[in-house]
Amino acid sequence: MTNSATGTPFRLDGQVAAVTGAARGIGRRTAELFVTMGARVVLLDRDSDDAQAAAAAIGEAASARALDVADEAQVDAGFAEIVAAQGRLDILVNNAGMAIRHPTTELSLADWQRVIDVNLTGSFLCARAAGRLMTAQGSGAIVNLASIMGLSGGGLYPNISYQASKGAVVNLTRALAVEWAGQGVRVNAVAPTWVDTEFIAALKANETLMAEVRRMTPMGRLASTDDIANAILYLASPAAGMVTGHILAVDGGFLAQ
Ligand SMILES: NC(=O)c1ccc[n+]([C@@H]2O[C@H](COP(=O)([O-])OP(=O)(O)OC[C@H]3O[C@@H](n4cnc5c(N)ncnc54)[C@H](O)[C@@H]3O)[C@@H](O)[C@H]2O)c1
């Protein structure tokens, strides 16, 4: 699909997008950018008040719905509601995520399971719900949030459940891309380095670790939410019409080392 009205394939005019974990951080910035580029966006988050406030701040093309991505019934009901209200779904950004950072020998099964449930099973449940709509429609784009920690063993601190879940998101992306390529649905992922959001609040408060992040990152800085949202927009937009199954690192050179 190209955009003949504006002549730019990076716009999303007339498209409907769902962004999970959109109450703050990368998801919120992505929702704002999508609206700027012409889309209607539904912000999905387990934090209902912040999601409502974010949607109100973005404007009338944005709306919000409370949803825990790890809850099958909530996900299926939420996507049914989106289609009932908006008539279609063109883009899903599987952005909701969490981390519980402990040495592996001290990580409980419950903490391991919660991270896998949100980051991996949540991505599966939302992709399945969106994929049912998109394959029937014959078009759609899904962008998953992986991480450099899904493609490397890390090194800053132990984070096994997060790294395992993001590694799985990488191959979930490739497998869904292959499964749905013939039905007009593209599936890609962005793999960010450390991004300046509340997600790394504890890290930002520790100057020793921050110095180590700068040392480990060839470009020597955190990514901004703009850096990540711009990459998500590219993969979601008609500009990436022949791109599927790709993992786009936005990492200041981390993985190039
Ligand atoms: N910030 C980073 O350094 C970084 C780096 C690489 C990848 N990522 C990934 O990017 C994504 C967004 O990260 P962020 O930095 O914006 O995080 P954030 O903590 O600022 O925001 C995450 C949002 O997801 C929501 N959320 C969490 N669990 C949820 C659930 N079960 N159901 C619905 N919503 C839920 C939260 O309420 C919050 O609004 C995550 O998948 C994260 O793993 C972040």
The ligand as a Tripos MOL2 file, in Angstrom:
@<TRIPOS>MOLECULE
LIG
   44    48     1     0     0
SMALL
NO_CHARGES

@<TRIPOS>ATOM
      1 N1         13.4840    1.2590   27.9970 N.am      1 LIG1
      2 C1         14.4160    0.4140   27.5540 C.2       1 LIG1
      3 O1         15.6080    0.5340   27.8940 O.2       1 LIG1
      4 C2         14.0440   -0.6970   26.5850 C.ar      1 LIG1
      5 C3         15.0840   -1.3210   25.8710 C.ar      1 LIG1
      6 C4         14.7690   -2.3640   24.9920 C.ar      1 LIG1
      7 C5         13.4540   -2.7670   24.8420 C.ar      1 LIG1
      8 N2         12.4640   -2.1400   25.5600 N.ar      1 LIG1
      9 C6         11.1020   -2.6290   25.3900 C.3       1 LIG1
     10 O2         10.2670   -1.5850   24.9250 O.3       1 LIG1
     11 C7          8.9490   -1.7850   25.4230 C.3       1 LIG1
     12 C8          8.4510   -0.5000   26.0820 C.3       1 LIG1
     13 O3          9.3890   -0.1340   27.0710 O.3       1 LIG1
     14 P1          9.3380    1.2920   27.8260 P.3       1 LIG1
     15 O4         10.7510    1.6430   28.0850 O.co2     1 LIG1
     16 O5          8.4550    2.2320   27.1340 O.co2     1 LIG1
     17 O6          8.6800    0.8030   29.2170 O.3       1 LIG1
     18 P2          7.7770    1.5890   30.3000 P.3       1 LIG1
     19 O7          7.9510    0.8000   31.5600 O.co2     1 LIG1
     20 O8          8.1020    3.0480   30.3120 O.co2     1 LIG1
     21 O9          6.3000    1.4140   29.7350 O.3       1 LIG1
     22 C9          5.7370    0.1380   29.6170 C.3       1 LIG1
     23 C10         4.2280    0.2600   29.5570 C.3       1 LIG1
     24 O10         3.7100   -1.0660   29.4000 O.3       1 LIG1
     25 C11         2.6110   -1.2100   30.2840 C.3       1 LIG1
     26 N3          2.4630   -2.6330   30.6120 N.ar      1 LIG1
     27 C12         3.3150   -3.4080   31.3240 C.ar      1 LIG1
     28 N4          2.8110   -4.6320   31.4620 N.ar      1 LIG1
     29 C13         1.6110   -4.6420   30.8290 C.ar      1 LIG1
     30 C14         0.6160   -5.6340   30.6180 C.ar      1 LIG1
     31 N5          0.7310   -6.8600   31.1460 N.pl3     1 LIG1
     32 N6         -0.4680   -5.3120   29.8900 N.ar      1 LIG1
     33 C15        -0.6190   -4.0600   29.3870 C.ar      1 LIG1
     34 N7          0.2850   -3.0750   29.5740 N.ar      1 LIG1
     35 C16         1.3910   -3.3730   30.2900 C.ar      1 LIG1
     36 C17         2.9510   -0.3470   31.4920 C.3       1 LIG1
     37 O11         1.7780   -0.0030   32.2490 O.3       1 LIG1
     38 C18         3.6080    0.8610   30.8150 C.3       1 LIG1
     39 O12         2.6480    1.8490   30.4670 O.3       1 LIG1
     40 C19         9.0140   -2.9980   26.3570 C.3       1 LIG1
     41 O13         8.6030   -4.1540   25.6450 O.3       1 LIG1
     42 C20        10.4850   -3.0860   26.6920 C.3       1 LIG1
     43 O14        10.8780   -4.4010   27.0260 O.3       1 LIG1
     44 C21        12.7270   -1.1160   26.4250 C.ar      1 LIG1
@<TRIPOS>BOND
     1     1     2 1
     2     2     3 2
     3     2     4 1
     4     4     5 ar
     5     4    44 ar
     6     5     6 ar
     7     6     7 ar
     8     7     8 ar
     9     8     9 1
    10     8    44 ar
    11     9    10 1
    12     9    42 1
    13    10    11 1
    14    11    12 1
    15    11    40 1
    16    12    13 1
    17    13    14 1
    18    14    15 2
    19    14    16 1
    20    14    17 1
    21    17    18 1
    22    18    19 2
    23    18    20 1
    24    18    21 1
    25    21    22 1
    26    22    23 1
    27    23    24 1
    28    23    38 1
    29    24    25 1
    30    25    26 1
    31    25    36 1
    32    26    27 ar
    33    26    35 ar
    34    27    28 ar
    35    28    29 ar
    36    29    30 ar
    37    29    35 ar
    38    30    31 1
    39    30    32 ar
    40    32    33 ar
    41    33    34 ar
    42    34    35 ar
    43    36    37 1
    44    36    38 1
    45    38    39 1
    46    40    41 1
    47    40    42 1
    48    42    43 1
@<TRIPOS>SUBSTRUCTURE
     1 LIG1         1 GROUP 0 **** ****
